[in-house]
Amino acid sequence: MAPEPPLTAAEKAKVALLTARMCKRTLAGEHVHLGDLQRKVDRILDDATKRAENNAR
């Protein structure tokens, strides 16, 4: 697994909020769909990775 890219404070807050929402949905039951929230977290991490690569050049 690749190391996590450096996140800004806003990105950390968004990921924390989305993680809390995933936990809340998980409490509702095992068969609750989390894919939409997971895609949002993945998109934030992808954007941070791209930003880190551009800054490294």
Backbone torsions as a table, in degrees:
resi	resn	phi	psi	omega
1	MET	NA	135.6	-177.6
2	ALA	-73.6	149.3	178.1
3	PRO	-67.0	150.9	179.9
4	GLU	-69.0	140.4	176.7
5	PRO	-74.0	158.3	176.7
6	PRO	-66.8	131.4	-178.0
7	LEU	-106.4	147.5	173.6
8	THR	-77.5	170.0	179.8
9	ALA	-62.3	-39.8	179.5
10	ALA	-64.9	-40.6	179.2
11	GLU	-66.2	-40.3	177.2
12	LYS	-61.1	-42.2	179.6
13	ALA	-64.8	-41.8	179.3
14	LYS	-63.7	-43.7	179.6
15	VAL	-64.5	-40.6	178.4
16	ALA	-62.9	-42.5	179.1
17	LEU	-64.4	-44.7	179.7
18	LEU	-65.2	-37.1	177.8
19	THR	-64.7	-41.1	177.6
20	ALA	-63.5	-40.0	178.1
21	ARG	-65.0	-37.2	177.4
22	MET	-64.8	-41.0	179.0
23	CYS	-63.9	-41.7	179.3
24	LYS	-62.7	-42.3	178.3
25	ARG	-66.2	-36.4	-179.6
26	THR	-63.9	-34.1	177.7
27	LEU	-65.9	-23.9	-179.9
28	ALA	-71.7	-23.7	178.5
29	GLY	156.5	166.8	-177.3
30	GLU	-72.9	-28.0	-171.3
31	HIS	-100.0	23.5	179.3
32	VAL	-85.3	136.7	-177.0
33	HIS	-77.2	126.0	179.1
34	LEU	-113.4	1.5	-173.2
35	GLY	-57.9	-38.4	-178.4
36	ASP	-65.3	-40.2	179.3
37	LEU	-71.9	-37.2	178.1
38	GLN	-65.0	-37.7	176.9
39	ARG	-64.3	-37.7	178.5
40	LYS	-64.4	-42.5	178.1
41	VAL	-64.5	-44.0	178.8
42	ASP	-60.2	-39.7	179.6
43	ARG	-65.2	-39.9	177.5
44	ILE	-63.1	-44.4	-180.0
45	LEU	-66.6	-37.7	177.7
46	ASP	-64.3	-43.6	178.6
47	ASP	-62.9	-39.7	178.6
48	ALA	-66.6	-37.6	177.8
49	THR	-64.5	-45.2	178.3
50	LYS	-61.2	-42.0	179.3
51	ARG	-63.3	-41.1	-179.7
52	ALA	-66.2	-38.4	178.7
53	GLU	-67.0	-40.4	179.2
54	ASN	-67.1	-35.1	178.9
55	ASN	-74.3	-23.9	-179.0
56	ALA	-76.6	-19.0	-177.3
57	ARG	-79.6	NA	NA
